[in-house]
């Protein structure tokens, strides 16, 4: 695997590159890294693709501009296009997870000529509403804590979470994986969803003594090292751009994703329950709910035994899904 620093959109992006053939760019979410795709990179490369897993701006060894506005979806989409151009490709296939989902969906909308296909994990595409998501969250969670509202004030979450990065990452990863979501649904711990709006993120989080089987402590320590070096301002700034995104994406209102698309999620991904109070029942239910947003939704899947970190929790199933999708493009 080759590490490369790519000049794009006025910044440098760190990328891990493997393979040859059509370009596939992997875009991680929060709080993650190119390393979150470690179980996919080689598999997709071996299938005949040039795989590029990036550190999104603000993360890892990529540049970290300070202003909040530097983390808008438009900026991040332009970063992706700059990666394509820097590597001398005409087009690319995009795969994104969590915040990487909105990044790749909007890159596909803004640069239809550059993106031939797009797949999302955890966060599906939804067309622009008449109000911003943060306005909706403030309405829905006016009487209780919600992490995205907590992230809005610059420096507040950074101060809490950077005090102990490992504690933050363990709490975040282990509360939203299959084990954590199962325990929450079964009432093992519940204060996280009912605490007061003035609470902090880590209040009420259940801390496990042992690691789940999908990640080792050595792997966790790689993430810890990356965030100890980079801090959390860049990742948190993404959550602070809802108003700017709403303004800059006004011309996309009503637009569907036109490229061949695919979407998958863990069956207990908490994002499922943001969208529907009871979550999606099965893959058919998922398809019915999201298909109106796409012109060509090729594949959909809900992965049993997985929560939010689906590509790490169930790599075999995710890799099989992605390779099937890629094969249909050929």
Secondary structure, DSSP 8 states (H G I E B T S, - for coil): -EEEEEEETTEEEEEEEE--SEEEEEE--TT--GGGGTTTHHHHHHTTEEEEEE--TTSTTS----SGGGGSHHHHHHHHHHHHHHTT-S-EEEEEETHHHHHHHHHHHHTTTTEEEEEEESS------SS-HHHHHHHHTTTS--HHHHTTSTTHHHHHHHTTHHHHHHHHHHHHSHHHHHHHHTTS--GGGTS-TT--TTTT----SS--TT--HHHHHHHHHHHHHH-SHHHHHGGGGHHHHHHHTGGGTT--B-SEEEEEEETT-HHHHHHSTT---SHHHHHHHHGGGBS-EEEEEEETT--S-HHHHTHHHHHHHHHHHHHHH-
